[in-house]
Amino acid sequence: MWKPLARRRSAAALAIASFLGLGAVGCAGAGQTRSVDPAPTEAPLLVVFERYGCYGFCPVYWVRVADDGGLLYEGAHFVAEVGRRRGQLSGEQIAALQGAFAEAGFFALEDRYDRPRYRDLPRIVTTYRDGAREKTVVHHLGDIRAPAALLELEESIDRILGTEAWVGSEDARDRLSGT
């Protein structure tokens, strides 16, 4: 059964985040919570891709993709488009996305790469469903144990989904951050 990340957070973690005033966006993305995990369409979800913050100006957003190609993006911080946007993937994009997960050997990856050597880097959470199989991988970009295939997959997801249209180019995000 599909269990969105926000629903799996413990009540204690939410209480601590509220007490510390982290609210919807916490320190470096660690305390982020969402009250609702919307689906892009009525079709079953295929991919959930979430980029969390860092100690700098890392883009914070999530994208949900349904089996039928329906796409829902929500940008939070350091992105060109803040808020929700909808899109539709073509059949070729869906096939490319599924191929990228297969090429990365996603179901053979560890569930967590979250022992960072460098703590000021963002975290990416990727969930993929292929028929009856479902897997979530938590990747802190400072964890040097993460295989290159995972990094390549994360870049491929952004490229295939065309998130740069909403997130903005690196130059555009630099202008947003004032650097």
Secondary structure, DSSP 8 states (H G I E B T S, - for coil): ----HHHHS-HHHHHHHHHTT-TTS-GGGTT---S----SSSS-EEEEEEE---SS---EEEEEEETTSEEEEEEEESSSS-EEEEEE--HHHHHHHHHHHHHHTGGGS-SEE---SSTTS-EEEEEEEETTEEEEEEEETT-TTS-HHHHHHHHHHHHHHTTHHHH--HHHHHHHHT-
